[in-house]
Every structure is written in C-alpha cells, then in structure tokens.
Amino acid sequence: QSVGRTGICWDNAMAESFFGALKNEWVSRTVFTTRAEARQEVVKYIEGLYNRQRLHSGLGYQTPLEVHNEYLNQQLAA
C-alpha cells in the first residue's frame, strides 16, 4: 500500500528496493515446496543476511543491526 500522495513515485522506493534485493539475492535461486518453507526462507534472509551482514548504502555502508546498536548506545549514554 502506498504511503504517499497520488503521483508521488518515491514513497515506495525503500520497499521496492528491499523486495528487489530479496528476489535477486535469495528467492529466485530457490524452489519452495510449501508456503511455510518459503516463509521460513524469507525470515532467514531478513534476519540472517539482510539485517546482519548486508551493507546498506543509505546507512553509510553499515548493516541495519550496526545502526540500531549505535542508536541504542547513544540512548543509553544520554
């Protein structure tokens, strides 16, 4: 679902980028026999690779986990 006004093409850019990475890096290389298996593999991709290992240019070439941990450390220090 779109989160912006009609005609604004940038509102879904982050979601489209994520799903493009998911399809290209993980799903397109795998054949799933059940829906549960597909769901498990998507969770494995998100939690194992996308959030913990994959570097994101929008985050200064850090992983989302590193950025989250930095945020938490700043909150504790304040």
C-alpha positions, 0 to 999 in steps of 0.5 A: 500500500502506498504511503504517499500522495497520488503521483508521488513515485518515491514513497515506495522506493525503500520497499521496492528496493528491499523486495528487489534485493530479496528476489535477486539475492535469495528467492529466485535461486530457490524452489519452495515446496510449501508456503511455510518453507518459503516463509521460513526462507524469507525470515532467514534472509531478513534476519540472517543476511539482510539485517546482519551482514548486508551493507546498506548504502543509505546507512553509510555502508553499515548493516541495519543491526550496526545502526540500531546498536549505535542508536541504542548506545547513544540512548543509553549514554544520554 
